Amino acid sequence: MLRAFFVHLSENRSLRNFAEQSSVGRRVSGRFVAGTDISDAVRTTQAVNRGGMSVTIDNLGENVTNPDEARHSAQLYHQIIDAITANHLDANISLKLTHMGLDVDENLARELVGRLVSKAASLSPPGFVRVDMEGSPYTQRTLDFVRELHRMPGNGNSVGTVIQAYLQRSQKDVEQLLAERIRIRLCKGAYKEPAEIAFTAKREVDASYIKLMKTLMKSGIYHGLATHDEHIIREAEAFAMREKLAPETFEFQMLYGIRRDLQQELVRKGWRVRIYVPFGTEWYPYFMRRLGERPANVLFLARHMLRA
Ligand SMILES: Cc1cc2nc3c(=O)[nH]c(=O)nc-3n(C[C@H](O)[C@H](O)[C@H](O)COP(=O)(O)OP(=O)(O)OC[C@H]3O[C@@H](n4cnc5c(N)ncnc54)[C@H](O)[C@@H]3O)c2cc1C
């Protein structure tokens, strides 16, 4: 209920314009967002790296409405890759296809993302571009897009995507991606999806996650397990021990600002952890999805609003 309500609010344009321009909004968003500029993302990444974790940097934004905005978003990602190289950061990038103009001109999006992947692939050691997964109208398009990029000579190890355990189709999608040796980030899924295509009960989503997780962990390909769910994380640790999987064969992934205690605990135990660090001025939809995931986050917001 709460989650659906906040996903609905995350799509409200007027609220978004108001929040992104208000100083209170910018302050409270700092709970989950690194800041507004590349320099903020670099500083946060350095701190996370010092804590023994790698990073994926996300320039916040989705659903651009014209080609210039798409080109501008891609340009920012080129600057991020340059900043990663110049500052010797242990980091890669995550992007959304609708931020690269998928809804405006698919060929333009292909050209823009293609250039970013080529740039990442040409680095030494090679970099990596993770194509985030958006709502279900984009699932097939995103998978096709990534498979096409992955087939291009030289790109092989430098592009991957995301599978959402709440979608009933995910088992088949995982099989296809694995057959093509494409790296996957497994998450539960952050959007509101209809019951015809998605598991809606937490129990079902968790069971789907655990099943897919085990398939990924045994695949011999390097994947990311993105969750803060302690029960699932314990299952992953136990499975890795049972199957004698070395810690270098997969990574846990968590969002900036969420369950730092768990992040540090996994590092201390010798597991690999990558933190998703979002930054940028367009933080509202991302922030609202995070609020809806946990009632305590709403109390946190309310406390800050009252203090302002
Ligand atoms: C690295 C990363 C990348 C992601 N990429 C995508 C993507 O491309 N597409 C997509 O649809 N979704 C993505 N997600 C979001 C994901 O789908 C879930 O919405 C989100 O991770 C919450 O699910 P959970 O697995 O943590 O489990 P939940 O069952 O939601 O939560 C388990 C526990 O984790 C903690 N927790 C979870 N969320 C929060 C929060 N917001 N604040 C505080 N505590 C919290 C709580 O202790 C909670 O009890 C990503 C998540 C991560 C970690």
The ligand as an SDF file (V2000), in Angstrom:
LIG
                    3D

 53 58  0  0  0  0  0  0  0  0999 V2000
   22.2760   -1.5810   -6.0870 C   0  0  0  0  0  0  0  0  0  0  0  0
   20.8070   -1.5590   -6.3800 C   0  0  0  0  0  0  0  0  0  0  0  0
   20.3930   -1.2910   -7.6720 C   0  0  0  0  0  0  0  0  0  0  0  0
   19.0370   -1.3100   -7.9840 C   0  0  0  0  0  0  0  0  0  0  0  0
   18.6430   -1.1530   -9.2810 N   0  0  0  0  0  0  0  0  0  0  0  0
   17.3280   -1.2800   -9.6140 C   0  0  0  0  0  0  0  0  0  0  0  0
   16.8790   -1.2580  -10.9640 C   0  0  0  0  0  0  0  0  0  0  0  0
   17.6630   -1.1220  -11.9080 O   0  0  0  0  0  0  0  0  0  0  0  0
   15.5460   -1.3870  -11.1840 N   0  0  0  0  0  0  0  0  0  0  0  0
   14.6370   -1.5660  -10.1730 C   0  0  0  0  0  0  0  0  0  0  0  0
   13.4400   -1.7240  -10.4460 O   0  0  0  0  0  0  0  0  0  0  0  0
   15.0350   -1.5550   -8.8880 N   0  0  0  0  0  0  0  0  0  0  0  0
   16.3400   -1.4230   -8.5840 C   0  0  0  0  0  0  0  0  0  0  0  0
   16.7350   -1.4590   -7.2600 N   0  0  0  0  0  0  0  0  0  0  0  0
   15.6990   -1.3490   -6.1800 C   0  0  0  0  0  0  0  0  0  0  0  0
   15.1590   -2.6990   -5.7790 C   0  0  0  0  0  0  0  0  0  0  0  0
   14.3990   -3.2430   -6.8260 O   0  0  0  0  0  0  0  0  0  0  0  0
   14.2950   -2.5940   -4.5070 C   0  0  0  0  0  0  0  0  0  0  0  0
   13.2380   -1.7140   -4.7410 O   0  0  0  0  0  0  0  0  0  0  0  0
   15.0530   -2.1080   -3.2750 C   0  0  0  0  0  0  0  0  0  0  0  0
   16.3600   -2.5870   -3.2760 O   0  0  0  0  0  0  0  0  0  0  0  0
   14.3580   -2.5910   -1.9900 C   0  0  0  0  0  0  0  0  0  0  0  0
   14.3170   -3.9970   -1.9800 O   0  0  0  0  0  0  0  0  0  0  0  0
   15.1860   -4.9260   -1.0080 P   0  0  0  0  0  0  0  0  0  0  0  0
   15.7720   -6.0040   -1.8680 O   0  0  0  0  0  0  0  0  0  0  0  0
   16.1780   -4.1380   -0.2820 O   0  0  0  0  0  0  0  0  0  0  0  0
   14.1400   -5.6550   -0.1120 O   0  0  0  0  0  0  0  0  0  0  0  0
   12.9110   -5.1280    0.8090 P   0  0  0  0  0  0  0  0  0  0  0  0
   12.0990   -6.3310    1.1070 O   0  0  0  0  0  0  0  0  0  0  0  0
   12.2290   -3.9530    0.1680 O   0  0  0  0  0  0  0  0  0  0  0  0
   13.6520   -4.6300    2.0910 O   0  0  0  0  0  0  0  0  0  0  0  0
   14.3640   -5.5050    2.9460 C   0  0  0  0  0  0  0  0  0  0  0  0
   14.9450   -4.6790    4.0780 C   0  0  0  0  0  0  0  0  0  0  0  0
   15.9220   -3.7850    3.5580 O   0  0  0  0  0  0  0  0  0  0  0  0
   15.8610   -2.5220    4.1990 C   0  0  0  0  0  0  0  0  0  0  0  0
   15.4490   -1.5010    3.2050 N   0  0  0  0  0  0  0  0  0  0  0  0
   14.9970   -1.7130    1.9510 C   0  0  0  0  0  0  0  0  0  0  0  0
   14.7360   -0.5480    1.3170 N   0  0  0  0  0  0  0  0  0  0  0  0
   15.0030    0.4030    2.2110 C   0  0  0  0  0  0  0  0  0  0  0  0
   14.9360    1.8240    2.1650 C   0  0  0  0  0  0  0  0  0  0  0  0
   14.5160    2.4950    1.0790 N   0  0  0  0  0  0  0  0  0  0  0  0
   15.3080    2.4980    3.2730 N   0  0  0  0  0  0  0  0  0  0  0  0
   15.7440    1.8680    4.3780 C   0  0  0  0  0  0  0  0  0  0  0  0
   15.8350    0.5210    4.4820 N   0  0  0  0  0  0  0  0  0  0  0  0
   15.4750   -0.1900    3.4120 C   0  0  0  0  0  0  0  0  0  0  0  0
   14.8530   -2.6730    5.3070 C   0  0  0  0  0  0  0  0  0  0  0  0
   15.5470   -3.0970    6.4510 O   0  0  0  0  0  0  0  0  0  0  0  0
   13.9500   -3.7730    4.7940 C   0  0  0  0  0  0  0  0  0  0  0  0
   13.2810   -4.4530    5.8160 O   0  0  0  0  0  0  0  0  0  0  0  0
   18.0880   -1.5150   -6.9360 C   0  0  0  0  0  0  0  0  0  0  0  0
   18.5160   -1.7860   -5.6490 C   0  0  0  0  0  0  0  0  0  0  0  0
   19.8490   -1.8240   -5.3640 C   0  0  0  0  0  0  0  0  0  0  0  0
   20.2830   -2.1830   -3.9780 C   0  0  0  0  0  0  0  0  0  0  0  0
  1  2  1  0
  2  3  1  0
  2 52  2  0
  3  4  2  0
  4  5  1  0
  4 50  1  0
  5  6  2  0
  6  7  1  0
  6 13  1  0
  7  8  2  0
  7  9  1  0
  9 10  1  0
 10 11  2  0
 10 12  1  0
 12 13  2  0
 13 14  1  0
 14 15  1  0
 14 50  1  0
 15 16  1  0
 16 17  1  0
 16 18  1  0
 18 19  1  0
 18 20  1  0
 20 21  1  0
 20 22  1  0
 22 23  1  0
 23 24  1  0
 24 25  2  0
 24 26  1  0
 24 27  1  0
 27 28  1  0
 28 29  2  0
 28 30  1  0
 28 31  1  0
 31 32  1  0
 32 33  1  0
 33 34  1  0
 33 48  1  0
 34 35  1  0
 35 36  1  0
 35 46  1  0
 36 37  1  0
 36 45  1  0
 37 38  2  0
 38 39  1  0
 39 40  1  0
 39 45  2  0
 40 41  1  0
 40 42  2  0
 42 43  1  0
 43 44  2  0
 44 45  1  0
 46 47  1  0
 46 48  1  0
 48 49  1  0
 50 51  2  0
 51 52  1  0
 52 53  1  0
M  END
$$$$
